[in-house]
Amino acid sequence: MLNILFAIVKTLILLGILVIIHEGGHFVVAKLCKIKVNEFSVGFGKTIWSKEYKNTKYSLRIIPLGGFVNMEGEEEYSEAEGSFSKASFLKKMAIVLAGPVVNIVFGLLIYFILIAVMYDVQIAMSSTIGFMGALFDSVKMLFTGGASVDDLAGPVGVATIVAQTTGIADFIYLFSVISLSLGITNLLPIPPLDGGKFLIYVIEAIKRKPLKEETSLQIQMLGFAFIIGLSIFVMYNDITRIV
Protein backbone atom coordinates (compact mmCIF):
# COMPACT_ATOMS: atom_id res chain seq x y z
CA MET A 1 0.00 0.00 0.00
CA LEU A 2 2.79 2.40 0.90
CA ASN A 3 4.55 1.60 -2.38
CA ILE A 4 1.40 2.48 -4.33
CA LEU A 5 0.97 5.76 -2.46
CA PHE A 6 4.64 6.58 -2.97
CA ALA A 7 4.32 5.89 -6.71
CA ILE A 8 1.24 8.14 -6.93
CA VAL A 9 3.04 10.95 -5.10
CA LYS A 10 6.09 10.63 -7.39
CA THR A 11 3.85 10.64 -10.47
CA LEU A 12 1.96 13.74 -9.32
CA ILE A 13 5.23 15.54 -8.58
CA LEU A 14 6.63 14.58 -11.98
CA LEU A 15 3.51 15.61 -13.92
CA GLY A 16 3.07 18.76 -11.84
CA ILE A 17 6.59 19.99 -12.54
CA LEU A 18 6.29 19.21 -16.25
CA VAL A 19 2.96 21.06 -16.46
CA ILE A 20 4.45 24.11 -14.72
CA ILE A 21 7.41 24.05 -17.13
CA HIS A 22 5.20 23.65 -20.20
CA GLU A 23 2.60 26.25 -19.28
CA GLY A 24 5.36 28.47 -17.90
CA GLY A 25 6.87 28.58 -21.39
CA HIS A 26 3.58 29.84 -22.84
CA PHE A 27 3.18 32.27 -19.93
CA VAL A 28 6.65 33.85 -20.10
CA VAL A 29 6.59 34.35 -23.88
CA ALA A 30 3.03 35.76 -23.69
CA LYS A 31 4.21 38.27 -21.08
CA LEU A 32 7.25 39.17 -23.20
CA CYS A 33 4.87 39.76 -26.14
CA LYS A 34 2.75 42.09 -23.93
CA ILE A 35 -0.25 39.74 -24.05
CA LYS A 36 -2.61 39.92 -21.09
CA VAL A 37 -2.77 36.61 -19.20
CA ASN A 38 -6.02 36.27 -17.26
CA GLU A 39 -5.11 33.01 -15.51
CA PHE A 40 -2.21 30.62 -15.08
CA SER A 41 -3.51 27.30 -13.77
CA VAL A 42 -1.94 24.01 -12.76
CA GLY A 43 -4.58 21.31 -12.96
CA PHE A 44 -8.19 21.23 -14.15
CA GLY A 45 -11.58 21.24 -12.48
CA LYS A 46 -12.48 22.91 -9.22
CA THR A 47 -10.10 25.59 -7.92
CA ILE A 48 -8.55 24.66 -4.55
CA TRP A 49 -6.22 27.68 -4.29
CA SER A 50 -5.83 30.94 -6.16
CA LYS A 51 -4.08 34.27 -5.86
CA GLU A 52 -4.19 37.33 -8.10
CA TYR A 53 -0.99 39.22 -8.83
CA LYS A 54 -0.50 41.99 -11.39
CA ASN A 55 -3.83 41.30 -13.16
CA THR A 56 -3.15 37.56 -13.50
CA LYS A 57 -4.90 34.87 -11.45
CA TYR A 58 -2.62 32.01 -10.38
CA SER A 59 -4.56 28.88 -9.43
CA LEU A 60 -4.19 25.28 -8.38
CA ARG A 61 -7.03 22.96 -9.40
CA ILE A 62 -8.14 19.60 -8.11
CA ILE A 63 -7.25 17.39 -11.12
CA PRO A 64 -3.43 17.50 -11.46
CA LEU A 65 -3.23 16.12 -15.01
CA GLY A 66 -2.56 19.27 -16.98
CA GLY A 67 -2.90 23.01 -16.83
CA PHE A 68 -3.55 26.06 -18.94
CA VAL A 69 -2.68 29.68 -19.62
CA ASN A 70 -5.82 31.71 -20.29
CA MET A 71 -4.93 34.73 -22.44
CA GLU A 72 -7.23 37.63 -23.19
CA GLY A 73 -8.77 37.10 -26.63
CA GLU A 74 -7.45 33.57 -27.15
CA GLU A 75 -10.77 31.70 -27.09
CA GLU A 76 -12.90 34.48 -28.58
CA TYR A 77 -12.07 37.76 -30.28
CA SER A 78 -11.33 40.69 -27.97
CA GLU A 79 -10.48 44.32 -28.66
CA ALA A 80 -9.05 44.79 -25.15
CA GLU A 81 -5.51 46.05 -24.71
CA GLY A 82 -3.02 43.18 -24.76
CA SER A 83 -5.47 40.89 -26.54
CA PHE A 84 -4.12 37.69 -28.12
CA SER A 85 -6.63 38.26 -30.95
CA LYS A 86 -4.81 41.42 -32.01
CA ALA A 87 -1.28 39.98 -31.72
CA SER A 88 0.81 39.44 -34.85
CA PHE A 89 1.00 35.95 -36.33
CA LEU A 90 4.69 35.75 -35.33
CA LYS A 91 3.83 36.47 -31.69
CA LYS A 92 1.05 33.87 -31.73
CA MET A 93 3.43 31.28 -33.21
CA ALA A 94 6.12 32.07 -30.63
CA ILE A 95 3.65 31.72 -27.75
CA VAL A 96 2.23 28.34 -28.82
CA LEU A 97 5.69 26.91 -29.58
CA ALA A 98 7.16 28.06 -26.27
CA GLY A 99 5.57 25.30 -24.16
CA PRO A 100 6.80 22.25 -26.11
CA VAL A 101 10.18 23.85 -26.84
CA VAL A 102 10.77 24.44 -23.11
CA ASN A 103 9.84 20.81 -22.38
CA ILE A 104 12.31 19.56 -25.00
CA VAL A 105 15.14 21.83 -23.78
CA PHE A 106 14.46 20.90 -20.14
CA GLY A 107 14.39 17.16 -20.92
CA LEU A 108 17.69 17.31 -22.80
CA LEU A 109 19.29 19.47 -20.10
CA ILE A 110 18.50 17.18 -17.18
CA TYR A 111 19.51 14.12 -19.23
CA PHE A 112 22.83 15.79 -20.07
CA ILE A 113 23.43 16.71 -16.40
CA LEU A 114 22.58 13.16 -15.28
CA ILE A 115 25.06 11.55 -17.69
CA ALA A 116 27.73 14.18 -17.00
CA VAL A 117 27.52 13.52 -13.26
CA MET A 118 27.60 9.74 -13.73
CA TYR A 119 30.39 9.74 -16.33
CA ASP A 120 31.86 12.90 -17.91
CA VAL A 121 30.88 15.86 -20.11
CA GLN A 122 32.24 14.39 -23.39
CA ILE A 123 30.39 11.11 -22.88
CA ALA A 124 27.29 13.13 -21.83
CA MET A 125 27.42 15.25 -25.02
CA SER A 126 27.45 12.32 -27.45
CA SER A 127 24.92 10.38 -25.39
CA THR A 128 22.47 13.31 -25.35
CA ILE A 129 22.66 13.67 -29.15
CA GLY A 130 22.00 9.94 -29.56
CA PHE A 131 19.20 10.08 -26.99
CA MET A 132 17.48 12.91 -28.85
CA GLY A 133 17.78 11.10 -32.19
CA ALA A 134 16.33 7.90 -30.74
CA LEU A 135 13.32 9.75 -29.37
CA PHE A 136 12.57 11.45 -32.68
CA ASP A 137 12.92 8.07 -34.40
CA SER A 138 10.32 6.66 -32.02
CA VAL A 139 7.87 9.43 -32.95
CA LYS A 140 8.59 8.92 -36.66
CA MET A 141 7.83 5.22 -36.28
CA LEU A 142 4.26 6.08 -35.28
CA PHE A 143 3.72 7.55 -38.75
CA THR A 144 5.63 4.91 -40.72
CA GLY A 145 4.07 1.86 -39.12
CA GLY A 146 7.10 0.86 -37.06
CA ALA A 147 5.13 1.47 -33.88
CA SER A 148 1.45 1.67 -32.97
CA VAL A 149 -0.77 3.58 -30.59
CA ASP A 150 -0.73 0.46 -28.41
CA ASP A 151 2.79 1.55 -27.40
CA LEU A 152 1.56 4.89 -26.04
CA ALA A 153 1.16 5.43 -22.30
CA GLY A 154 -1.18 7.76 -20.44
CA PRO A 155 -1.20 8.85 -16.76
CA VAL A 156 -1.95 5.30 -15.56
CA GLY A 157 0.89 3.89 -17.66
CA VAL A 158 3.26 6.62 -16.45
CA ALA A 159 2.36 5.85 -12.83
CA THR A 160 3.10 2.17 -13.44
CA ILE A 161 6.51 3.01 -14.93
CA VAL A 162 7.29 5.45 -12.09
CA ALA A 163 6.47 2.72 -9.56
CA GLN A 164 9.17 0.56 -11.14
CA THR A 165 11.92 3.19 -10.82
CA THR A 166 14.57 2.41 -8.22
CA GLY A 167 16.71 5.34 -7.16
CA ILE A 168 17.08 8.99 -8.07
CA ALA A 169 19.02 8.33 -11.31
CA ASP A 170 16.19 6.18 -12.72
CA PHE A 171 13.63 8.80 -11.74
CA ILE A 172 15.58 11.66 -13.34
CA TYR A 173 16.06 9.62 -16.52
CA LEU A 174 12.31 8.93 -16.67
CA PHE A 175 11.69 12.62 -15.97
CA SER A 176 13.78 13.61 -18.99
CA VAL A 177 12.10 11.05 -21.27
CA ILE A 178 8.58 12.17 -20.34
CA SER A 179 9.49 15.86 -20.67
CA LEU A 180 10.89 15.24 -24.16
CA SER A 181 7.91 13.08 -25.12
CA LEU A 182 5.49 15.74 -23.90
CA GLY A 183 7.28 18.43 -25.89
CA ILE A 184 7.48 16.42 -29.11
CA THR A 185 3.89 15.15 -28.84
CA ASN A 186 2.61 18.71 -28.42
CA LEU A 187 4.33 19.67 -31.66
CA LEU A 188 2.19 17.23 -33.65
CA PRO A 189 -0.05 19.19 -36.09
CA ILE A 190 -3.28 18.15 -34.41
CA PRO A 191 -5.60 20.77 -32.85
CA PRO A 192 -5.93 21.49 -29.96
CA LEU A 193 -2.26 20.54 -29.44
CA ASP A 194 0.26 23.37 -29.74
CA GLY A 195 1.47 22.02 -33.09
CA GLY A 196 -2.08 22.14 -34.43
CA LYS A 197 -2.51 25.74 -33.29
CA PHE A 198 0.84 26.60 -34.86
CA LEU A 199 -0.30 25.10 -38.17
CA ILE A 200 -3.46 27.21 -38.09
CA TYR A 201 -1.41 30.37 -37.50
CA VAL A 202 0.90 29.44 -40.38
CA ILE A 203 -2.13 29.10 -42.66
CA GLU A 204 -3.48 32.43 -41.43
CA ALA A 205 -0.10 34.08 -41.99
CA ILE A 206 0.00 32.78 -45.57
CA LYS A 207 -3.57 33.95 -46.20
CA ARG A 208 -2.78 37.21 -44.36
CA LYS A 209 -6.06 36.98 -42.48
CA PRO A 210 -7.54 34.84 -39.68
CA LEU A 211 -9.66 31.82 -40.50
CA LYS A 212 -13.39 32.25 -40.15
CA GLU A 213 -14.38 31.73 -36.53
CA GLU A 214 -16.76 28.92 -37.54
CA THR A 215 -14.04 27.12 -39.53
CA SER A 216 -11.51 27.48 -36.72
CA LEU A 217 -14.04 26.16 -34.18
CA GLN A 218 -14.85 23.13 -36.35
CA ILE A 219 -11.15 22.29 -36.72
CA GLN A 220 -10.63 22.62 -32.99
CA MET A 221 -13.64 20.43 -32.18
CA LEU A 222 -12.54 17.67 -34.59
CA GLY A 223 -9.05 17.71 -33.13
CA PHE A 224 -10.41 17.74 -29.58
CA ALA A 225 -12.66 14.74 -30.33
CA PHE A 226 -9.65 12.88 -31.74
CA ILE A 227 -7.52 13.65 -28.67
CA ILE A 228 -10.31 12.58 -26.28
CA GLY A 229 -10.83 9.33 -28.20
CA LEU A 230 -7.10 8.61 -28.24
CA SER A 231 -6.81 9.39 -24.50
CA ILE A 232 -9.62 6.96 -23.67
CA PHE A 233 -8.02 4.27 -25.84
CA VAL A 234 -4.59 4.78 -24.24
CA MET A 235 -6.05 4.72 -20.72
CA TYR A 236 -7.91 1.49 -21.53
CA ASN A 237 -4.65 -0.05 -22.75
CA ASP A 238 -2.84 1.14 -19.61
CA ILE A 239 -5.43 -0.49 -17.37
CA THR A 240 -5.54 -3.78 -19.30
CA ARG A 241 -1.74 -4.07 -18.96
CA ILE A 242 -1.89 -4.05 -15.16
CA VAL A 243 -5.04 -6.12 -14.47
Secondary structure as UniProt FT lines:
FT   HELIX           2..32
FT   TURN            33..34
FT   STRAND          37..53
FT   TURN            54..55
FT   STRAND          56..71
FT   TURN            72..73
FT   TURN            81..82
FT   HELIX           84..86
FT   HELIX           89..118
FT   HELIX           121..144
FT   HELIX           149..151
FT   HELIX           155..163
FT   HELIX           168..186
FT   TURN            191..192
FT   HELIX           194..207
FT   HELIX           213..242
//
